[in-house]
Amino acid sequence: MNNDYPKELYELRSYYNLLYRLLEVFFSGDFLILDAEMNRDYLRICSKIKNILDRPGFEKLKIKEWKPYSNLLVFDEFSFEDDWELEKRPLICSFITEIETQFIDNSEITYEDLFSVESVFN
């Protein structure tokens, strides 16, 4: 395992929690609003997560299914809630549990100065 693993794990944890919050907002309304900018933010976060999972030490997490959608512009306006509630939210929660287990096993080291939401979107 590389020396940067705890820092990278913290970064992964932060990005994945941000991904979850973005999807909660996206699916929270009564109507689905397909927004190109929100989709771009989703894809940016997914790219950051994928880059971390491709690093040494993340092999166990990388084999898990973690990305719920290819993009946020592909939904049927009548079935989007069921897909999120019944399939994708449990997938995300399972992956968050995997990350949190690794985080706890690595002494729960945090790097508050490392991660900022603005860094995702710049």
C-alpha positions as CSV (number, residue, x, y, z in Angstrom):
1,M,0.0,0.0,0.0
2,N,1.4,3.4,-0.8
3,N,2.2,6.0,1.8
4,D,-0.4,8.4,0.5
5,Y,-3.2,5.8,0.9
6,P,-4.8,7.5,4.0
7,K,-4.9,10.9,2.3
8,E,-6.3,9.4,-0.9
9,L,-8.9,7.4,1.0
10,Y,-10.0,10.6,2.7
11,E,-10.2,12.3,-0.7
12,L,-12.2,9.3,-2.1
13,R,-14.5,9.4,0.9
14,S,-15.1,13.2,0.4
15,Y,-15.8,12.9,-3.3
16,Y,-18.1,10.0,-2.9
17,N,-20.1,11.7,-0.2
18,L,-20.4,14.7,-2.5
19,L,-21.6,12.4,-5.3
20,Y,-24.3,11.0,-3.0
21,R,-25.4,14.5,-2.0
22,L,-25.6,15.6,-5.6
23,L,-27.8,12.6,-6.5
24,E,-30.0,13.2,-3.5
25,V,-30.7,16.7,-4.7
26,F,-31.1,15.6,-8.3
27,F,-33.8,13.0,-7.3
28,S,-35.5,15.0,-4.5
29,G,-38.0,16.9,-6.6
30,D,-41.4,15.8,-7.9
31,F,-40.2,16.4,-11.4
32,L,-36.9,15.5,-13.0
33,I,-35.1,18.5,-14.5
34,L,-32.4,17.4,-16.9
35,D,-29.7,20.0,-16.4
36,A,-26.4,20.0,-18.5
37,E,-24.4,21.8,-15.8
38,M,-25.5,19.4,-13.0
39,N,-24.7,16.5,-15.4
40,R,-21.2,18.0,-15.9
41,D,-20.7,18.3,-12.2
42,Y,-21.7,14.7,-11.8
43,L,-19.2,13.6,-14.5
44,R,-16.5,15.7,-12.9
45,I,-17.0,14.0,-9.5
46,C,-17.1,10.6,-11.1
47,S,-13.8,11.3,-12.9
48,K,-12.1,12.3,-9.7
49,I,-13.4,9.1,-8.0
50,K,-12.3,6.9,-10.9
51,N,-8.8,8.5,-10.8
52,I,-8.5,7.6,-7.1
53,L,-9.7,4.1,-7.6
54,D,-7.1,3.6,-10.3
55,R,-4.3,4.2,-7.8
56,P,-2.3,1.5,-6.0
57,G,-4.0,0.3,-2.8
58,F,-7.6,0.7,-4.1
59,E,-7.9,-2.7,-5.8
60,K,-10.5,-4.0,-3.4
61,L,-12.7,-1.0,-3.8
62,K,-12.2,-0.7,-7.5
63,I,-13.8,-4.1,-8.2
64,K,-17.1,-3.0,-6.5
65,E,-19.8,-1.3,-8.6
66,W,-19.7,2.3,-7.6
67,K,-21.0,4.5,-10.4
68,P,-24.7,4.5,-10.5
69,Y,-25.3,6.2,-13.9
70,S,-23.4,6.8,-17.0
71,N,-24.7,10.4,-16.9
72,L,-27.8,12.3,-15.6
73,L,-29.4,13.0,-18.9
74,V,-30.6,9.5,-19.6
75,F,-33.8,9.3,-17.5
76,D,-37.3,8.4,-18.4
77,E,-39.4,11.0,-16.6
78,F,-41.8,8.4,-15.2
79,S,-39.5,5.7,-13.8
80,F,-36.6,7.8,-12.5
81,E,-37.7,7.6,-8.8
82,D,-38.0,3.9,-8.7
83,D,-34.6,3.3,-10.2
84,W,-33.0,5.6,-7.6
85,E,-34.9,4.4,-4.6
86,L,-34.8,0.7,-5.3
87,E,-31.5,0.1,-7.1
88,K,-29.0,3.0,-7.1
89,R,-29.3,4.4,-3.6
90,P,-28.6,1.0,-2.1
91,L,-25.6,0.6,-4.5
92,I,-24.2,3.9,-3.3
93,C,-24.9,3.2,0.4
94,S,-23.1,-0.2,0.0
95,F,-20.1,1.5,-1.5
96,I,-20.1,4.2,1.2
97,T,-20.0,1.4,3.7
98,E,-17.0,-0.1,2.0
99,I,-15.2,3.2,2.0
100,E,-16.1,3.9,5.7
101,T,-14.8,0.5,6.7
102,Q,-11.5,1.2,5.0
103,F,-11.5,4.7,6.6
104,I,-12.1,3.2,10.1
105,D,-9.4,0.5,9.5
106,N,-6.9,3.3,8.7
107,S,-7.4,5.2,12.0
108,E,-9.9,7.7,10.6
109,I,-7.3,10.2,9.6
110,T,-8.7,13.4,8.2
111,Y,-7.1,16.0,6.0
112,E,-9.5,19.0,6.3
113,D,-7.2,21.3,4.3
114,L,-7.0,18.7,1.4
115,F,-10.6,18.7,0.2
116,S,-12.9,21.6,-0.8
117,V,-16.0,21.5,-2.9
118,E,-14.6,24.3,-5.1
119,S,-11.7,22.1,-6.1
120,V,-14.1,19.7,-7.8
121,F,-15.6,22.3,-10.0
122,N,-12.5,24.2,-11.0
